[in-house]
């Protein structure tokens, strides 16, 4: 299941695990990313918490936890090479994985059609 936030994060939910990244739209608005800071594995996040930071040549932006859970994995590849997010935001450019506290929280997120309307 793929969902989106109004803050331009995408969430791919598989069972009780959510993979989180920023959308291609957000990456394009930010421009070339030069720095990504990810949360620590084991960190508990509540929905809406600051989870990560991205910096581009234009600006720095916070990435928020789209759902509540515990960080189970981070994508070190985007820390080593932030340009991966610009080139493949929806796949190789993922940021972190959460073990979800409550999968039902995802019901409040946008589906792809609603997200496309938001950015139109």
HELIX and SHEET records of a PDB file:
HELIX    1   1 UNK A   24  UNK A   30  1                                   7    
HELIX    2   2 UNK A   76  UNK A   80  1                                   5    
HELIX    3   3 UNK A   83  UNK A   87  1                                   5    
HELIX    4   4 UNK A  103  UNK A  108  5                                   6    
HELIX    5   5 UNK A  112  UNK A  119  1                                   8    
SHEET    1   A 6 UNK A   2  UNK A   4  0                                        
SHEET    2   A 6 UNK A   9  UNK A  14 -1                                        
SHEET    3   A 6 UNK A  17  UNK A  22 -1                                        
SHEET    4   A 6 UNK A  96  UNK A 100 -1                                        
SHEET    5   A 6 UNK A  69  UNK A  74 -1                                        
SHEET    6   A 6 UNK A  44  UNK A  45 -1                                        
SHEET    1   B 3 UNK A  33  UNK A  37  0                                        
SHEET    2   B 3 UNK A  50  UNK A  56 -1                                        
SHEET    3   B 3 UNK A  60  UNK A  64 -1                                        
END                                                                             
